Amino acid sequence: MCDKHQVFEEPCESKDSRTVLKTSAGGDTRTEFNQRRLKHKKKASSNWLKLQNKIARIHQKINDTRKDWHFKLAHYLCDQAGAIFVEDINFKAWAKGLFGKHTLDAAYGQFFNILSYICWKRDVFFLKVDKNYTSQICPNCGTHTGKKGLSERIHRCFHCGYTTNRDVAAAQVIKNRGILAVGQPVGGQIASGGVLSGAL
């Protein structure tokens, strides 16, 4: 049984989803195994069509499991805050990079669309902000601290001395940009007059 507090761990597995991801003796997933079998079937034959339908059902199950996870995560985030700010990322361009396949598998674009919808449905403020230099600016004083290598996991500001995890610092920069975008200081009111009960 799924618990909403497990939402950040992993999608809850059902018997069907475990079957989808089960590996064959050669280490391939069930999908890969069936696709390899498909190559040896006569095209348009009865067995070929049966295997095509089986592969389609597996892909549909994976898609449904991913979408269910996205909805659960969106509701979880809406439970935590009255406003959510995210980077305005071009995922189509991002998918052409080094981790393109993983980006497509995670369906970040679909998640942002679902998150936007759930925020609208639950009356949570949602806004996309400028994505540039979020990991290079100090969230405490606004100083540009320069580009960091991927191995550098700590943000250290040489100007004000603020130190924290670089991902936390980037999230704080996104939050500050979102609050400024609605024309209010941190802890103030949003443009519509409602109070920001919290921001992510």
One Martini backbone bead per residue (centre of mass of N, CA, C, O) as a GRO file, in nm:
protein
  200
    1MET     BB    1   0.097   0.035   0.021
    2CYS     BB    2   0.064   0.370  -0.016
    3ASP     BB    3   0.265   0.647   0.099
    4LYS     BB    4   0.305   0.988   0.097
    5HIS     BB    5   0.588   0.975   0.262
    6GLN     BB    6   0.728   0.799   0.010
    7VAL     BB    7   0.756   0.988  -0.248
    8PHE     BB    8   1.087   1.031  -0.243
    9GLU     BB    9   1.185   0.746  -0.287
   10GLU     BB   10   0.953   0.575  -0.459
   11PRO     BB   11   0.762   0.411  -0.644
   12CYS     BB   12   0.514   0.215  -0.589
   13GLU     BB   13   0.499  -0.130  -0.593
   14SER     BB   14   0.365  -0.356  -0.795
   15LYS     BB   15   0.326  -0.650  -0.942
   16ASP     BB   16   0.326  -0.534  -1.232
   17SER     BB   17   0.582  -0.349  -1.213
   18ARG     BB   18   0.778  -0.581  -1.147
   19THR     BB   19   0.732  -0.730  -1.416
   20VAL     BB   20   0.830  -0.508  -1.607
   21LEU     BB   21   1.135  -0.491  -1.454
   22LYS     BB   22   1.213  -0.764  -1.507
   23THR     BB   23   1.474  -0.981  -1.559
   24SER     BB   24   1.666  -1.163  -1.739
   25ALA     BB   25   1.927  -1.380  -1.766
   26GLY     BB   26   2.094  -1.148  -1.940
   27GLY     BB   27   1.983  -0.854  -1.796
   28ASP     BB   28   1.739  -0.779  -1.928
   29THR     BB   29   1.467  -0.643  -1.976
   30ARG     BB   30   1.157  -0.725  -2.073
   31THR     BB   31   1.156  -0.533  -2.312
   32GLU     BB   32   1.426  -0.613  -2.443
   33PHE     BB   33   1.365  -0.912  -2.472
   34ASN     BB   34   1.114  -0.877  -2.662
   35GLN     BB   35   1.261  -0.713  -2.885
   36ARG     BB   36   1.457  -0.941  -2.958
   37ARG     BB   37   1.238  -1.147  -3.037
   38LEU     BB   38   1.100  -0.981  -3.267
   39LYS     BB   39   1.329  -1.013  -3.487
   40HIS     BB   40   1.247  -1.341  -3.521
   41LYS     BB   41   0.987  -1.256  -3.644
   42LYS     BB   42   0.735  -1.259  -3.856
   43LYS     BB   43   0.601  -1.025  -4.025
   44ALA     BB   44   0.255  -1.014  -3.941
   45SER     BB   45   0.233  -1.230  -3.760
   46SER     BB   46   0.084  -1.362  -3.493
   47ASN     BB   47   0.336  -1.352  -3.302
   48TRP     BB   48   0.417  -1.061  -3.372
   49LEU     BB   49   0.154  -0.925  -3.270
   50LYS     BB   50   0.161  -1.030  -2.981
   51LEU     BB   51   0.437  -0.898  -2.909
   52GLN     BB   52   0.359  -0.610  -2.970
   53ASN     BB   53   0.132  -0.593  -2.756
   54LYS     BB   54   0.312  -0.660  -2.513
   55ILE     BB   55   0.503  -0.417  -2.540
   56ALA     BB   56   0.283  -0.198  -2.525
   57ARG     BB   57   0.189  -0.271  -2.235
   58ILE     BB   58   0.456  -0.213  -2.095
   59HIS     BB   59   0.480   0.087  -2.178
   60GLN     BB   60   0.211   0.170  -2.047
   61LYS     BB   61   0.287   0.092  -1.759
   62ILE     BB   62   0.526   0.281  -1.732
   63ASN     BB   63   0.369   0.542  -1.790
   64ASP     BB   64   0.161   0.514  -1.558
   65THR     BB   65   0.365   0.503  -1.324
   66ARG     BB   66   0.498   0.778  -1.378
   67LYS     BB   67   0.241   0.953  -1.360
   68ASP     BB   68   0.162   0.872  -1.073
   69TRP     BB   69   0.421   0.984  -0.946
   70HIS     BB   70   0.379   1.281  -1.035
   71PHE     BB   71   0.114   1.330  -0.883
   72LYS     BB   72   0.216   1.263  -0.598
   73LEU     BB   73   0.443   1.477  -0.595
   74ALA     BB   74   0.268   1.727  -0.646
   75HIS     BB   75   0.093   1.695  -0.390
   76TYR     BB   76   0.324   1.702  -0.189
   77LEU     BB   77   0.426   1.990  -0.258
   78CYS     BB   78   0.148   2.131  -0.198
   79ASP     BB   79   0.159   2.054   0.111
   80GLN     BB   80   0.430   2.244   0.175
   81ALA     BB   81   0.309   2.498  -0.002
   82GLY     BB   82   0.197   2.824  -0.142
   83ALA     BB   83   0.467   2.820  -0.328
   84ILE     BB   84   0.605   2.757  -0.664
   85PHE     BB   85   0.940   2.741  -0.797
   86VAL     BB   86   1.088   2.725  -1.128
   87GLU     BB   87   1.271   2.644  -1.384
   88ASP     BB   88   1.312   2.762  -1.722
   89ILE     BB   89   1.326   2.481  -1.913
   90ASN     BB   90   1.462   2.330  -2.207
   91PHE     BB   91   1.402   1.998  -2.260
   92LYS     BB   92   1.464   1.953  -2.560
   93ALA     BB   93   1.759   2.050  -2.542
   94TRP     BB   94   1.847   1.872  -2.301
   95ALA     BB   95   1.794   1.588  -2.451
   96LYS     BB   96   2.064   1.639  -2.644
   97GLY     BB   97   2.250   1.553  -2.441
   98LEU     BB   98   2.423   1.333  -2.248
   99PHE     BB   99   2.126   1.277  -2.077
  100GLY     BB  100   1.880   1.229  -2.272
  101LYS     BB  101   1.752   0.954  -2.196
  102HIS     BB  102   1.704   1.023  -1.894
  103THR     BB  103   1.526   1.269  -1.944
  104LEU     BB  104   1.300   1.117  -2.097
  105ASP     BB  105   1.238   0.905  -1.877
  106ALA     BB  106   1.156   1.125  -1.653
  107ALA     BB  107   0.967   1.350  -1.761
  108TYR     BB  108   0.988   1.664  -1.683
  109GLY     BB  109   0.776   1.806  -1.857
  110GLN     BB  110   0.534   1.650  -1.748
  111PHE     BB  111   0.571   1.733  -1.452
  112PHE     BB  112   0.535   2.041  -1.488
  113ASN     BB  113   0.247   2.020  -1.599
  114ILE     BB  114   0.128   1.876  -1.352
  115LEU     BB  115   0.214   2.082  -1.138
  116SER     BB  116   0.059   2.322  -1.258
  117TYR     BB  117  -0.223   2.190  -1.237
  118ILE     BB  118  -0.225   2.128  -0.929
  119CYS     BB  119  -0.184   2.420  -0.839
  120TRP     BB  120  -0.444   2.527  -0.966
  121LYS     BB  121  -0.642   2.327  -0.821
  122ARG     BB  122  -0.507   2.410  -0.515
  123ASP     BB  123  -0.414   2.710  -0.493
  124VAL     BB  124  -0.109   2.729  -0.599
  125PHE     BB  125   0.164   2.902  -0.652
  126PHE     BB  126   0.301   2.933  -0.995
  127LEU     BB  127   0.653   2.964  -1.122
  128LYS     BB  128   0.870   3.067  -1.371
  129VAL     BB  129   1.223   3.106  -1.385
  130ASP     BB  130   1.524   3.201  -1.431
  131LYS     BB  131   1.802   2.974  -1.497
  132ASN     BB  132   2.038   3.163  -1.477
  133TYR     BB  133   2.291   3.130  -1.238
  134THR     BB  134   2.186   2.962  -0.981
  135SER     BB  135   2.491   2.835  -0.903
  136GLN     BB  136   2.651   3.147  -0.894
  137ILE     BB  137   2.463   3.271  -0.677
  138CYS     BB  138   2.410   3.436  -0.391
  139PRO     BB  139   2.133   3.419  -0.173
  140ASN     BB  140   2.227   3.639   0.045
  141CYS     BB  141   2.378   3.885  -0.160
  142GLY     BB  142   2.410   3.837  -0.496
  143THR     BB  143   2.677   3.724  -0.566
  144HIS     BB  144   2.907   3.642  -0.810
  145THR     BB  145   3.101   3.330  -0.778
  146GLY     BB  146   3.102   3.148  -1.013
  147LYS     BB  147   3.199   2.869  -1.157
  148LYS     BB  148   3.124   2.526  -1.098
  149GLY     BB  149   3.211   2.225  -1.044
  150LEU     BB  150   3.067   1.915  -1.005
  151SER     BB  151   3.256   1.847  -0.749
  152GLU     BB  152   3.136   2.110  -0.629
  153ARG     BB  153   2.908   2.104  -0.338
  154ILE     BB  154   2.992   2.392  -0.223
  155HIS     BB  155   2.881   2.700  -0.109
  156ARG     BB  156   3.101   2.997  -0.132
  157CYS     BB  157   3.115   3.322  -0.010
  158PHE     BB  158   3.352   3.585  -0.040
  159HIS     BB  159   3.168   3.826   0.070
  160CYS     BB  160   2.971   3.693   0.324
  161GLY     BB  161   3.026   3.366   0.399
  162TYR     BB  162   2.827   3.186   0.275
  163THR     BB  163   2.727   2.838   0.360
  164THR     BB  164   2.636   2.561   0.139
  165ASN     BB  165   2.471   2.374  -0.048
  166ARG     BB  166   2.443   2.413  -0.385
  167ASP     BB  167   2.144   2.319  -0.414
  168VAL     BB  168   2.029   2.500  -0.196
  169ALA     BB  169   2.125   2.769  -0.316
  170ALA     BB  170   1.969   2.742  -0.585
  171ALA     BB  171   1.688   2.725  -0.454
  172GLN     BB  172   1.706   3.006  -0.319
  173VAL     BB  173   1.732   3.167  -0.581
  174ILE     BB  174   1.462   3.079  -0.702
  175LYS     BB  175   1.287   3.189  -0.472
  176ASN     BB  176   1.378   3.486  -0.490
  177ARG     BB  177   1.287   3.528  -0.784
  178GLY     BB  178   0.988   3.463  -0.742
  179ILE     BB  179   0.927   3.684  -0.529
  180LEU     BB  180   1.023   3.924  -0.708
  181ALA     BB  181   0.823   3.870  -0.949
  182VAL     BB  182   0.570   3.956  -0.746
  183GLY     BB  183   0.677   4.216  -0.575
  184GLN     BB  184   0.808   4.072  -0.308
  185PRO     BB  185   0.929   4.009  -0.022
  186VAL     BB  186   1.035   3.810   0.201
  187GLY     BB  187   0.734   3.727   0.371
  188GLY     BB  188   0.521   3.841   0.203
  189GLN     BB  189   0.313   3.935  -0.053
  190ILE     BB  190   0.132   3.872  -0.307
  191ALA     BB  191  -0.009   4.033  -0.572
  192SER     BB  192  -0.311   3.933  -0.488
  193GLY     BB  193  -0.275   3.942  -0.143
  194GLY     BB  194  -0.158   3.693  -0.056
  195VAL     BB  195   0.002   3.480   0.154
  196LEU     BB  196   0.313   3.340   0.196
  197SER     BB  197   0.337   3.028   0.348
  198GLY     BB  198   0.537   2.922   0.122
  199ALA     BB  199   0.843   2.804  -0.048
  200LEU     BB  200   0.993   2.610  -0.347
   0.00000   0.00000   0.00000
